[in-house]
Amino acid sequence: MKSTEVNLNALFLGPKSENEDFFLKELVRLFEDHAQWRKNYQPGDEEVIKTSFKNCETFIDTSERCEEVLKELSRRLRAGATPWHSPRYLGHMNSETLMPGLLGYFGAMLYNLNNVAYESSQPTSVMEDEVGADLCKLLGFDPVKGWGHICCDGSIANFEGIWYARNLKSLPLAMKEVAPELVEGKDEWALMNMPIEEIIYLIENHENKWDILKAHSARAASKELPHLGKWIVPETKHYSWLKAADVLGVGTDNIVAIELNNNYRMDVDKLKITIDKLVAEKTPILGVVAVVGTTEEGAVDYIDKIVALKEEYSKKGINFYFHIDAAYGGYARSIFLDEEYNFIEKSMLKEKFKEYDVFYNENINWPSDDIYNAFKAMSHADSITIDPHKMGYIPYSAGGIVIKDRRMRNSISYFASYVFEKGVEIPALLGAFIMEGSKAGATAAAVWAAHRVLPLNIAGYGRLIGASVEGAFNLYDYLKAKNSIKVGDKVVRVEPLTSPDFNMVDFIFNVEGNKSLESLNKLNHDLYDLSSVMTPNLYANEFVTSHTDFNINDYANSPLDVLQRLDIPKEEWFKVNDLTLLRACVLSPFLNNPETFETYIEKVEESIIKKLTLIIK
């Protein structure tokens, strides 16, 4: 292990609170520092809550009532909270949370800072600005030219992505109306196909025109909205894109979903066919979204191929906004960056993985060329969604968005004079460029602290991402090798959906000999019912997971491959049009260890057999 690396076991509280002493010590120290801070402000001031007040009966009664309420709070939390911390939990995108993130949040929470208003958040606003620069470096953007910020979640980040696209792509129409000299000789088709860089360049030396242009853009003039065209997404789109199109006036009928291939990635050939069709119809393309880490399958779209397609069309005068939804998978780019934040050459990856002890199994078959090339090409996007509260292992709620060019912010800016003064530099102006009106400074502190302990490269977060990826492959390889389980006198087949692009493993059970898709779906849903967080006695549940459904309307015929592997006839898919799967996001930082994985998978398998025995009678 290199001296610059960190020990991941020292950064988590642990499934059995193994690092309880350290956590408690730092928790108390942060509170004591805060308490002393209060005392040090104007130390000559007298105490307001005097000792005599504390001795009165109502004070004592109130304190006791508060204590009882907090005990009840703790009881309810312990009785109903999902045990994300346990390696037995293999479900949603939740897991152990980094101690520096938890402690950073607690420490800053005591000061109750609001990062929208700089006057109430000086320390954490600066931290958020530094976090934005961190995320730029992680995603391949120039931290001086680009910009990023924290928002409450990936949905708000996606809202902001389409907000940027809508406003920027409508500015040429506004130019034609109020500053025609900027776009002289361009017809409407040319205006709607101007590249983002050119739009920004045209206004760069006419900053005095920003306000009037915005007043005639789609943000103010609804008449511009019908001209913006289509917003293209893969079938694996997050539902927030439909919400965003609804709320921002783009219209859900302007969302176009592209079919997937057998790896559950957007089919780039189908994307090209769709673009050609729209161009032939003279329908503009507002933007294209690709996904790095789909929420159902963990799939990574062909970012490099989409970038190549974008460049190909740009040469023909067809330009569109390009957003990457990497809410889930964005932090995984850290595994490809050296300590100077250079993208590591593919031929050097295995050597670097070994040098930094990224994987226990040096022969792990990851990443494929497709995955490597996709992560490398992310820097070509106009904006990227990335969630620290997913693969950043940060407490909720911490989403994020990064833009390639900070000048893009002017297209969405609003200024409230009582909150910030126009003309002041970031971070004092943060609230002018974001969707939220209030936001916890504690979130910025949590992300900042985690980033300072774990750098966003192979020496830091890269090792944590590696632990998650290897844990997923351990589960995938186990399921592939297991193939079937004996349950009484029955044999139950198990089949993973596809080899992980990242750390999501979907899998399906089917009783050997069963040809009915309805029966298969019922078996998997029944197993989920016995393995979900909704079971009556959650803490007695020895294996907890999640599930999902693939419907023909969303997934077309992508599930046919796995159904055929489970001996379900093709006709069944066209009859039922729906597939129920179990879904395991392997975020646990501990299942990469072969010994730990073997210990827990034995317990998980025993639990699955018990549950299948109850289901199959």
C-alpha positions as CSV (number, residue, x, y, z in Angstrom):
1,M,0.0,0.0,0.0
2,K,1.3,3.5,-0.9
3,S,1.8,6.0,1.8
4,T,-0.8,8.3,0.2
5,E,-3.5,5.7,0.5
6,V,-6.1,5.4,3.2
7,N,-7.4,2.4,5.1
8,L,-11.1,2.0,4.2
9,N,-11.7,0.1,7.4
10,A,-10.8,3.2,9.4
11,L,-13.5,5.3,7.6
12,F,-16.7,3.5,8.4
13,L,-18.5,2.9,11.7
14,G,-18.7,-0.8,10.8
15,P,-21.5,-3.4,10.8
16,K,-21.0,-4.0,14.5
17,S,-20.0,-0.4,15.4
18,E,-16.3,-1.6,15.5
19,N,-15.1,2.1,15.2
20,E,-17.5,3.3,17.9
21,D,-14.8,4.7,20.1
22,F,-13.3,6.9,17.4
23,F,-16.7,8.1,16.2
24,L,-17.9,9.0,19.7
25,K,-14.6,10.8,20.5
26,E,-14.9,13.0,17.4
27,L,-18.6,13.5,17.9
28,V,-18.0,14.8,21.4
29,R,-15.1,16.9,20.4
30,L,-17.1,18.6,17.6
31,F,-19.8,19.4,20.1
32,E,-17.4,20.7,22.7
33,D,-15.7,22.9,20.1
34,H,-19.1,24.3,19.2
35,A,-20.1,24.9,22.8
36,Q,-16.8,26.7,23.4
37,W,-17.3,28.8,20.3
38,R,-20.6,30.1,21.8
39,K,-18.8,30.9,25.0
40,N,-16.0,32.7,23.2
41,Y,-18.3,35.1,21.4
42,Q,-18.4,38.3,23.5
43,P,-17.2,36.5,26.6
44,G,-18.1,39.4,28.8
45,D,-21.8,38.9,28.2
46,E,-23.7,37.4,31.1
47,E,-25.4,34.0,30.9
48,V,-29.0,34.2,29.9
49,I,-30.2,30.8,31.1
50,K,-29.2,31.2,34.8
51,T,-28.7,28.4,37.3
52,S,-31.8,29.5,39.2
53,F,-33.8,29.0,36.1
54,K,-32.6,25.4,35.8
55,N,-33.7,24.6,39.4
56,C,-37.3,25.6,38.9
57,E,-39.9,22.8,38.6
58,T,-41.1,23.7,35.0
59,F,-37.5,23.7,33.7
60,I,-36.9,20.2,35.2
61,D,-40.2,19.0,33.9
62,T,-39.6,20.3,30.4
63,S,-36.1,18.8,30.3
64,E,-37.5,15.4,31.4
65,R,-40.2,15.6,28.7
66,C,-37.6,16.4,26.1
67,E,-35.5,13.4,27.3
68,E,-38.5,11.1,27.1
69,V,-39.3,12.3,23.5
70,L,-35.7,11.7,22.4
71,K,-35.8,8.2,23.9
72,E,-39.0,7.5,22.0
73,L,-37.3,8.9,18.8
74,S,-34.4,6.6,19.3
75,R,-36.7,3.6,19.9
76,R,-38.6,4.3,16.7
77,L,-35.5,4.8,14.7
78,R,-34.0,1.5,16.0
79,A,-37.3,-0.3,15.4
80,G,-37.9,0.8,11.8
81,A,-34.7,2.0,10.1
82,T,-33.3,-0.2,7.3
83,P,-30.0,-1.9,8.2
84,W,-28.0,-0.4,5.3
85,H,-24.9,-1.0,7.4
86,S,-25.0,-4.8,7.1
87,P,-23.5,-6.8,4.3
88,R,-26.7,-8.8,4.5
89,Y,-28.5,-5.8,2.9
90,L,-28.3,-6.1,-0.9
91,G,-30.9,-3.8,-2.2
92,H,-31.2,-0.1,-3.0
93,M,-28.4,2.4,-3.4
94,N,-27.8,2.7,0.3
95,S,-25.0,1.4,2.4
96,E,-22.5,2.4,5.1
97,T,-21.8,6.1,5.3
98,L,-18.3,7.6,5.6
99,M,-17.5,8.7,9.1
100,P,-15.9,12.0,7.9
101,G,-19.2,12.7,6.1
102,L,-21.4,11.9,9.1
103,L,-19.2,13.9,11.5
104,G,-18.8,16.8,9.0
105,Y,-22.5,17.0,8.7
106,F,-23.0,16.9,12.5
107,G,-20.3,19.5,13.2
108,A,-21.7,22.0,10.7
109,M,-25.3,21.3,11.5
110,L,-24.7,22.8,15.0
111,Y,-24.1,26.1,13.3
112,N,-27.3,25.9,11.1
113,L,-25.8,27.4,8.0
114,N,-27.8,28.2,4.9
115,N,-25.6,28.0,1.8
116,V,-27.9,30.0,-0.4
117,A,-27.2,33.2,1.6
118,Y,-23.5,33.8,2.0
119,E,-24.1,36.0,5.1
120,S,-25.4,32.9,6.9
121,S,-22.9,30.4,5.5
122,Q,-19.4,31.9,5.0
123,P,-17.5,28.7,6.0
124,T,-19.7,26.2,4.2
125,S,-20.2,28.3,1.1
126,V,-16.5,28.3,0.6
127,M,-16.4,24.6,1.2
128,E,-19.2,24.1,-1.4
129,D,-17.2,26.1,-3.9
130,E,-14.2,23.8,-3.3
131,V,-16.4,20.7,-3.6
132,G,-17.5,22.0,-7.0
133,A,-13.9,22.3,-8.1
134,D,-13.3,18.7,-6.8
135,L,-16.2,17.4,-8.9
136,C,-14.9,19.3,-12.0
137,K,-11.5,17.6,-11.6
138,L,-13.2,14.2,-11.0
139,L,-15.3,14.5,-14.2
140,G,-12.6,15.9,-16.4
141,F,-13.7,19.5,-16.5
142,D,-11.3,22.4,-16.0
143,P,-12.1,23.6,-12.5
144,V,-11.3,27.2,-13.5
145,K,-13.5,27.3,-16.6
146,G,-16.2,24.8,-15.3
147,W,-18.3,25.0,-12.2
148,G,-20.3,22.7,-9.9
149,H,-22.5,22.8,-6.8
150,I,-24.4,20.6,-4.4
151,C,-28.1,20.3,-4.6
152,C,-30.6,18.2,-2.7
153,D,-30.6,15.3,-5.1
154,G,-30.0,14.0,-8.6
155,S,-33.6,14.9,-9.6
156,I,-32.9,18.6,-8.9
157,A,-29.6,18.3,-10.7
158,N,-31.4,16.8,-13.8
159,F,-33.9,19.7,-13.6
160,E,-31.0,22.1,-13.7
161,G,-29.5,20.2,-16.7
162,I,-32.6,20.7,-18.8
163,W,-33.0,24.2,-17.4
164,Y,-29.6,25.1,-18.8
165,A,-30.4,23.4,-22.1
166,R,-33.8,25.1,-22.5
167,N,-32.5,28.6,-21.7
168,L,-29.3,28.4,-23.7
169,K,-30.8,26.8,-26.8
170,S,-33.5,29.4,-26.9
171,L,-31.1,32.4,-26.7
172,P,-30.5,32.4,-30.5
173,L,-34.2,33.0,-31.1
174,A,-34.0,35.9,-28.6
175,M,-31.0,37.3,-30.4
176,K,-32.9,37.2,-33.7
177,E,-35.6,39.3,-32.0
178,V,-33.7,41.9,-29.9
179,A,-30.0,41.7,-31.2
180,P,-30.3,40.5,-34.8
181,E,-26.7,41.7,-35.5
182,L,-25.4,38.8,-33.5
183,V,-27.0,36.1,-35.7
184,E,-27.3,37.9,-39.0
185,G,-28.0,35.6,-42.0
186,K,-29.2,32.6,-39.9
187,D,-32.7,31.1,-40.4
188,E,-34.6,29.4,-37.6
189,W,-33.2,26.0,-38.3
190,A,-29.6,27.4,-38.1
191,L,-30.5,29.2,-34.9
192,M,-31.9,26.1,-33.2
193,N,-28.7,24.2,-34.2
194,M,-26.1,26.6,-32.9
195,P,-23.5,24.9,-30.6
196,I,-23.5,25.9,-27.0
197,E,-20.0,27.3,-27.3
198,E,-21.0,29.6,-30.1
199,I,-24.0,30.9,-28.2
200,I,-21.9,31.7,-25.2
201,Y,-19.2,33.3,-27.4
202,L,-21.7,35.6,-29.1
203,I,-22.9,37.0,-25.8
204,E,-19.5,37.1,-24.1
205,N,-18.6,40.6,-25.3
206,H,-22.2,41.8,-24.9
207,E,-22.8,41.1,-21.2
208,N,-25.0,44.2,-21.1
209,K,-27.5,42.3,-23.3
210,W,-27.9,39.3,-21.0
211,D,-31.0,40.6,-19.2
212,I,-32.9,41.6,-22.3
213,L,-31.9,38.3,-24.1
214,K,-33.1,36.3,-21.1
215,A,-36.4,38.2,-21.1
216,H,-37.0,37.0,-24.7
217,S,-35.7,33.5,-24.2
218,A,-37.8,30.4,-23.2
219,R,-37.5,31.2,-19.6
220,A,-39.7,34.3,-20.0
221,A,-41.3,33.9,-23.4
222,S,-43.4,30.7,-23.6
223,K,-43.8,31.2,-27.3
224,E,-40.2,30.0,-27.7
225,L,-40.9,26.6,-26.1
226,P,-42.5,24.9,-29.1
227,H,-39.4,25.6,-31.2
228,L,-36.9,23.8,-29.0
229,G,-37.6,20.3,-30.2
230,K,-37.0,16.9,-28.6
231,W,-35.1,15.8,-25.5
232,I,-33.7,12.4,-26.2
233,V,-33.1,9.9,-23.4
234,P,-32.5,6.1,-23.1
235,E,-35.3,3.8,-22.1
236,T,-33.4,3.4,-18.8
237,K,-34.1,7.1,-18.1
238,H,-34.8,8.2,-14.5
239,Y,-38.3,9.4,-14.0
240,S,-37.0,12.8,-13.0
241,W,-36.6,13.6,-16.7
242,L,-40.4,13.4,-17.2
243,K,-40.9,15.6,-14.1
244,A,-38.4,18.1,-15.5
245,A,-40.0,18.3,-18.9
246,D,-43.4,18.8,-17.2
247,V,-42.3,21.5,-14.7
248,L,-40.0,23.4,-17.1
249,G,-42.6,23.5,-19.9
250,V,-40.6,21.4,-22.4
251,G,-43.5,18.9,-22.4
252,T,-43.4,15.1,-21.7
253,D,-44.5,14.5,-25.3
254,N,-41.1,16.0,-26.3
255,I,-39.3,13.2,-24.4
256,V,-38.0,10.6,-26.9
257,A,-36.8,7.3,-25.4
258,I,-34.2,5.2,-27.3
259,E,-34.2,1.4,-27.2
260,L,-31.6,-0.6,-25.3
261,N,-29.3,-3.4,-26.4
262,N,-28.9,-6.7,-24.5
263,N,-26.4,-4.9,-22.1
264,Y,-29.1,-2.4,-21.1
265,R,-27.2,0.4,-22.7
266,M,-28.7,2.9,-25.0
267,D,-28.5,1.5,-28.6
268,V,-26.4,4.1,-30.4
269,D,-27.5,2.8,-33.8
270,K,-31.1,3.4,-32.8
271,L,-30.1,6.9,-31.5
272,K,-28.6,7.7,-34.9
273,I,-31.8,6.5,-36.7
274,T,-33.9,8.7,-34.4
275,I,-31.7,11.8,-35.0
276,D,-31.8,11.2,-38.7
277,K,-35.5,11.0,-38.7
278,L,-35.9,14.2,-36.6
279,V,-33.4,16.1,-38.9
280,A,-35.3,14.9,-42.0
281,E,-38.5,16.3,-40.4
282,K,-36.7,19.5,-39.5
283,T,-37.5,18.9,-35.9
284,P,-34.7,20.4,-33.7
285,I,-33.0,18.3,-31.0
286,L,-32.9,20.2,-27.7
287,G,-30.5,17.7,-26.1
288,V,-29.4,14.1,-25.6
289,V,-29.0,12.4,-22.2
290,A,-26.8,9.4,-21.6
291,V,-26.6,7.5,-18.3
292,V,-23.5,6.4,-16.3
293,G,-25.0,3.9,-13.9
294,T,-28.7,3.3,-14.5
295,T,-30.7,2.9,-11.3
296,E,-32.2,-0.5,-12.3
297,E,-29.2,-2.2,-13.9
298,G,-26.1,-0.1,-13.1
299,A,-25.5,0.1,-16.9
300,V,-23.1,2.6,-18.4
301,D,-24.1,4.0,-21.8
302,Y,-21.6,4.3,-24.7
303,I,-20.5,7.9,-23.9
304,D,-17.6,7.8,-26.3
305,K,-19.8,6.7,-29.2
306,I,-22.4,9.3,-28.4
307,V,-19.7,12.0,-28.3
308,A,-18.4,10.7,-31.7
309,L,-22.0,10.9,-33.0
310,K,-22.4,14.4,-31.6
311,E,-19.2,15.5,-33.4
312,E,-20.3,13.9,-36.6
313,Y,-23.6,15.8,-36.6
314,S,-21.9,19.0,-35.6
315,K,-19.9,18.9,-38.8
316,K,-23.3,18.8,-40.6
317,G,-24.6,21.8,-38.7
318,I,-26.7,19.8,-36.3
319,N,-25.9,20.6,-32.7
320,F,-27.6,19.6,-29.4
321,Y,-27.0,19.9,-25.7
322,F,-25.3,16.8,-24.2
323,H,-26.0,15.9,-20.5
324,I,-24.8,12.9,-18.6
325,D,-26.9,11.6,-15.8
326,A,-24.1,10.1,-13.6
327,A,-26.0,10.6,-10.4
328,Y,-25.2,6.9,-9.5
329,G,-22.0,6.2,-11.3
330,G,-20.1,9.5,-11.5
331,Y,-17.8,8.9,-8.5
332,A,-16.6,5.7,-10.2
333,R,-14.5,7.9,-12.5
334,S,-12.1,8.3,-9.6
335,I,-10.8,4.7,-10.1
336,F,-9.4,5.8,-13.5
337,L,-7.5,8.9,-12.3
338,D,-3.9,9.0,-11.0
339,E,-2.9,11.2,-8.1
340,E,-2.4,14.1,-10.5
341,Y,-5.9,13.5,-11.8
342,N,-4.8,12.3,-15.2
343,F,-6.9,9.6,-16.8
344,I,-4.9,6.4,-16.6
345,E,-4.1,4.7,-19.9
346,K,-5.9,1.4,-20.4
347,S,-2.7,-0.5,-20.8
348,M,-1.6,0.7,-17.3
349,L,-4.8,0.1,-15.4
350,K,-4.1,-3.4,-14.2
351,E,-0.7,-2.3,-13.0
352,K,-2.1,0.7,-11.2
353,F,-4.9,-1.4,-9.6
354,K,-2.2,-3.7,-8.2
355,E,0.0,-0.8,-7.1
356,Y,-2.8,0.8,-5.1
357,D,-4.4,-2.5,-3.9
358,V,-7.7,-1.6,-5.5
359,F,-8.8,-5.3,-5.9
360,Y,-8.2,-8.4,-3.9
361,N,-8.6,-10.4,-7.1
362,E,-6.0,-9.1,-9.6
363,N,-7.7,-11.0,-12.4
364,I,-11.1,-9.3,-12.1
365,N,-12.6,-8.8,-15.5
366,W,-13.3,-5.1,-15.1
367,P,-13.5,-2.6,-16.8
368,S,-14.3,-3.7,-20.3
369,D,-13.2,-1.5,-23.2
370,D,-16.7,-0.1,-23.4
371,I,-16.8,0.9,-19.7
372,Y,-13.3,2.4,-19.8
373,N,-14.0,4.4,-23.0
374,A,-17.3,5.7,-21.6
375,F,-15.8,7.0,-18.4
376,K,-12.9,8.6,-20.4
377,A,-15.3,10.5,-22.7
378,M,-17.4,12.0,-19.9
379,S,-15.4,15.3,-20.1
380,H,-17.1,16.1,-23.4
381,A,-20.6,16.7,-21.8
382,D,-22.1,20.1,-21.4
383,S,-23.3,19.2,-17.9
384,I,-23.2,16.1,-15.6
385,T,-25.3,15.0,-12.7
386,I,-23.4,13.4,-9.8
387,D,-24.7,12.4,-6.4
388,P,-22.4,12.4,-3.4
389,H,-25.1,10.6,-1.4
390,K,-24.8,7.6,-3.7
391,M,-21.3,6.5,-4.5
392,G,-19.8,9.3,-2.5
393,Y,-21.1,7.5,0.6
394,I,-22.3,10.8,2.0
395,P,-25.4,11.2,4.2
396,Y,-28.6,12.5,2.6
397,S,-29.3,14.8,1.0
398,A,-26.4,15.5,-1.3
399,G,-26.9,15.6,-5.1
400,G,-24.7,17.6,-7.4
401,I,-24.3,19.0,-10.9
402,V,-21.2,20.2,-12.8
403,I,-21.2,22.4,-15.9
404,K,-18.4,22.6,-18.5
405,D,-18.4,26.4,-18.8
406,R,-19.3,28.6,-15.8
407,R,-20.5,31.3,-18.2
408,M,-23.6,29.1,-18.8
409,R,-24.8,30.1,-15.3
410,N,-25.8,33.5,-16.7
411,S,-28.6,31.9,-18.7
412,I,-30.4,30.8,-15.5
413,S,-29.4,33.4,-13.0
414,Y,-31.8,35.3,-10.7
415,F,-30.8,37.9,-8.2
416,A,-32.6,38.6,-4.9
417,S,-31.2,41.8,-3.4
418,Y,-31.8,40.8,0.2
419,V,-29.8,37.6,-0.2
420,F,-26.9,38.6,-2.4
421,E,-25.5,41.6,-4.2
422,K,-25.2,41.3,-7.9
423,G,-21.7,41.6,-9.2
424,V,-20.1,39.8,-6.2
425,E,-18.1,36.7,-6.9
426,I,-19.0,33.1,-6.1
427,P,-19.4,31.7,-3.6
428,A,-21.3,34.7,-2.3
429,L,-23.6,34.5,-5.4
430,L,-24.3,30.8,-5.2
431,G,-28.0,31.2,-4.7
432,A,-28.4,33.2,-7.9
433,F,-27.4,30.2,-10.0
434,I,-29.3,27.3,-8.5
435,M,-32.9,26.0,-8.2
436,E,-33.1,25.8,-4.4
437,G,-34.0,28.7,-2.2
438,S,-32.4,27.3,1.0
439,K,-29.9,24.5,1.5
440,A,-28.0,23.1,4.5
441,G,-24.4,24.1,4.8
442,A,-23.9,20.9,6.7
443,T,-24.3,19.0,3.4
444,A,-21.3,20.9,1.9
445,A,-19.3,20.3,5.1
446,A,-20.0,16.5,4.9
447,V,-18.9,16.3,1.2
448,W,-15.9,18.5,1.8
449,A,-14.7,16.5,4.8
450,A,-15.1,13.2,2.9
451,H,-13.2,14.6,-0.1
452,R,-10.3,15.8,2.1
453,V,-9.9,12.4,3.6
454,L,-10.5,10.4,0.4
455,P,-9.1,12.2,-2.6
456,L,-11.1,11.7,-5.8
457,N,-8.5,9.5,-7.5
458,I,-7.3,6.0,-7.5
459,A,-5.5,6.5,-4.1
460,G,-8.7,7.5,-2.4
461,Y,-12.2,7.1,-3.7
462,G,-10.9,4.8,-6.4
463,R,-10.2,2.1,-3.8
464,L,-13.7,2.5,-2.3
465,I,-15.2,2.2,-5.7
466,G,-13.0,-0.8,-6.4
467,A,-14.3,-2.4,-3.2
468,S,-17.9,-2.0,-4.4
469,V,-17.2,-3.2,-7.9
470,E,-15.4,-6.2,-6.7
471,G,-18.2,-7.0,-4.2
472,A,-20.6,-6.9,-7.1
473,F,-18.5,-9.3,-9.2
474,N,-18.2,-11.6,-6.2
475,L,-22.0,-11.8,-6.1
476,Y,-22.3,-12.1,-9.9
477,D,-19.6,-14.9,-10.1
478,Y,-21.3,-16.7,-7.2
479,L,-24.7,-16.6,-8.9
480,K,-23.2,-17.8,-12.3
481,A,-21.4,-20.6,-10.6
482,K,-24.3,-21.6,-8.4
483,N,-26.7,-21.7,-11.3
484,S,-29.3,-23.6,-9.3
485,I,-30.4,-24.3,-5.7
486,K,-32.0,-27.5,-4.4
487,V,-35.2,-26.7,-2.5
488,G,-36.9,-29.9,-1.2
489,D,-37.5,-32.1,-4.2
490,K,-37.3,-29.1,-6.6
491,V,-34.4,-27.5,-8.4
492,V,-34.6,-23.7,-8.6
493,R,-32.5,-22.0,-11.3
494,V,-30.9,-18.6,-10.7
495,E,-29.6,-16.4,-13.4
496,P,-28.0,-12.9,-13.2
497,L,-29.4,-10.4,-15.7
498,T,-26.0,-9.4,-17.1
499,S,-22.4,-8.9,-16.2
500,P,-22.1,-5.7,-14.1
501,D,-21.0,-2.5,-15.8
502,F,-20.7,-1.1,-12.4
503,N,-22.0,-2.6,-9.0
504,M,-25.6,-3.5,-9.7
505,V,-26.5,-7.2,-9.9
506,D,-30.0,-8.1,-11.0
507,F,-31.0,-11.7,-10.7
508,I,-34.0,-14.0,-11.3
509,F,-35.1,-17.4,-9.9
510,N,-37.2,-19.9,-11.8
511,V,-38.2,-23.4,-10.9
512,E,-36.6,-25.8,-13.3
513,G,-39.1,-27.0,-15.9
514,N,-41.4,-23.9,-15.5
515,K,-42.2,-22.3,-18.9
516,S,-44.7,-19.7,-17.5
517,L,-43.5,-16.1,-17.2
518,E,-46.4,-15.4,-14.9
519,S,-45.2,-18.2,-12.5
520,L,-41.7,-16.9,-12.7
521,N,-42.8,-13.4,-11.8
522,K,-44.9,-14.6,-8.9
523,L,-42.0,-16.7,-7.6
524,N,-39.6,-13.7,-7.6
525,H,-42.2,-11.3,-6.2
526,D,-43.0,-13.7,-3.4
527,L,-39.3,-14.0,-2.6
528,Y,-39.0,-10.3,-2.6
529,D,-42.0,-10.0,-0.2
530,L,-40.2,-12.2,2.2
531,S,-36.9,-10.2,1.7
532,S,-38.0,-6.6,1.7
533,V,-37.7,-3.9,4.3
534,M,-41.5,-4.1,4.6
535,T,-41.4,-7.5,6.3
536,P,-43.1,-7.5,9.7
537,N,-39.9,-8.2,11.7
538,L,-37.2,-6.6,9.7
539,Y,-34.4,-7.2,12.2
540,A,-35.1,-11.0,12.1
541,N,-34.8,-11.0,8.3
542,E,-31.5,-12.6,7.4
543,F,-31.4,-11.3,3.9
544,V,-32.9,-8.0,2.6
545,T,-33.0,-7.0,-1.0
546,S,-35.0,-4.9,-3.5
547,H,-36.8,-5.7,-6.7
548,T,-37.8,-4.1,-10.0
549,D,-40.0,-4.7,-13.0
550,F,-39.1,-4.5,-16.7
551,N,-42.1,-3.7,-18.8
552,I,-42.2,-4.0,-22.6
553,N,-43.2,-0.3,-22.8
554,D,-40.0,0.8,-21.1
555,Y,-37.6,-2.0,-22.1
556,A,-38.9,-3.2,-25.5
557,N,-37.5,-6.7,-26.0
558,S,-34.3,-6.4,-24.0
559,P,-35.3,-9.0,-21.4
560,L,-35.7,-11.8,-24.0
561,D,-32.0,-12.8,-23.6
562,V,-32.3,-13.6,-19.9
563,L,-35.7,-15.2,-20.3
564,Q,-34.3,-17.6,-22.9
565,R,-31.5,-18.5,-20.6
566,L,-34.2,-19.4,-18.0
567,D,-36.0,-21.5,-20.7
568,I,-39.0,-19.2,-20.8
569,P,-40.4,-19.2,-24.4
570,K,-40.3,-15.9,-26.3
571,E,-44.1,-16.0,-26.7
572,E,-44.5,-15.7,-23.0
573,W,-42.8,-12.3,-23.0
574,F,-45.2,-11.0,-25.7
575,K,-48.1,-12.4,-23.7
576,V,-47.2,-11.1,-20.3
577,N,-45.1,-8.0,-21.3
578,D,-43.5,-7.8,-17.8
579,L,-40.6,-9.3,-15.9
580,T,-40.0,-9.2,-12.1
581,L,-36.3,-9.3,-11.0
582,L,-34.5,-9.1,-7.7
583,R,-32.1,-6.1,-7.6
584,A,-28.9,-5.9,-5.5
585,C,-26.8,-2.7,-5.4
586,V,-23.6,-3.9,-3.9
587,L,-22.4,-0.7,-2.2
588,S,-21.0,-2.4,0.9
589,P,-17.3,-1.6,1.3
590,F,-16.7,-5.0,2.9
591,L,-17.9,-7.6,0.4
592,N,-14.7,-7.3,-1.7
593,N,-12.9,-9.2,1.0
594,P,-13.2,-12.9,-0.1
595,E,-13.4,-14.1,3.5
596,T,-16.1,-11.6,4.4
597,F,-18.0,-12.4,1.2
598,E,-18.0,-16.1,1.8
599,T,-19.2,-15.7,5.4
600,Y,-22.1,-13.5,4.4
601,I,-23.1,-15.3,1.2
602,E,-23.5,-18.6,3.1
603,K,-25.9,-16.8,5.4
604,V,-27.7,-15.2,2.5
605,E,-28.0,-18.5,0.7
606,E,-29.4,-20.2,3.8
607,S,-32.0,-17.5,4.1
608,I,-33.0,-17.7,0.4
609,I,-33.5,-21.5,0.7
610,K,-35.7,-21.1,3.8
611,K,-37.8,-18.5,2.0
612,L,-38.1,-20.5,-1.3
613,T,-39.2,-23.5,0.8
614,L,-42.1,-21.5,2.2
615,I,-43.0,-20.3,-1.3
616,I,-42.6,-23.6,-3.3
617,K,-44.9,-26.1,-1.5
